Each structure stands twice: as C-alpha cells, then as structure tokens.
C-alpha cells in the first residue's frame, strides 16, 4: 500500500523512480536527443558530444579548452579528445594566444561554421516541437521554473569541487 496520500505531490513525495524529477528530465533528454544524435551522425559524422563542444565554441570563439570544458560541462580530458577529433575533421582551428604562445585558443573553421549553421536550426526545430503545444504563459512559466530549479541545483554544490560533469550517455 502506498504511503503517500492519493493526489499528493509526486515531485515532493516520489513513490517510484519514474516520479523523480531527475529521471523525468533525463527521459526527455534521451527521447528527444535520439533525433539529435541521428542527425549529427548521419549529416556530419559527428557525435552529440562533438556537437555540444562545437555549438558552445560557436558562442565563445577564442576560448581556451579549459573554459570550453567548463561551459560545455565536460571534463578537460574528454574536451581535449573531442577537440582533437573536431580538428581532425577540419571543424576547428587551434591558434596560440598572441601574448602567451603556451596557451592555445580554439576557433571554428569555415567548415565548422557551416556544420554549426546546418545543425543549429534543425535542433532549434526539435526544441520548438517540444514546446509548441504549450501556451506562451506556460512556456514563460516553464522557463522560469527550469531556471529556478537550476539555481537550486547549483546551490547544492556551493563550496564543493566541481563535478566531473560528464554524462556517460552523451553519445547514445
């Protein structure tokens, strides 16, 4: 018999794994993400992780790989391997910093920019499909709630060392 009264708040009082907020968000990520993975692989022969790094790089050209790793929420070793793969595909360029040649800045190549410009609107369309059934008020409320829950999650880490920030399912 259930210990939670009928009609109660399943987010606050989960009775099974499928009630956990993290699991529910993960299911959305994996379900909709399959389309992203398929598109990245079929159109450009790249993984979801490569896409993530490429897209964050498009927003932050000239960053160091350590800053890119933090922004993309990947550990430095995986970011380095991903950047090596992207460089091998001709999608990024590594350039020594003008005033400190020991540090290397990362930029999109022209080919990388074309890949980004091809994939970004397609993923935006997937995002649109996920939220188009919501009213404008529901979308604003969802956006605010997601930001608030993210702030709460960030607060749980206050003062702690950063997490490895890698999802083993990234490349599913």
Buried (B, 14 or more C-beta within 10 A) or exposed (E): EEEEEEEEEBEEEBEEEEBEEEEBEBEEBEEBBEBBBEBBBEEBEBBBBBBBBBBBBBEBBEBBBEBBBBBBBBBEEBBBEBBEBBBEBEBBBEEEEEEEEEEBBBBBBEBBBEBBEEBBEEBEEEEEEEEEEEEEEEEEEEEEEEEEEEEEEEEEEEEEEEEEEBBEEBEE
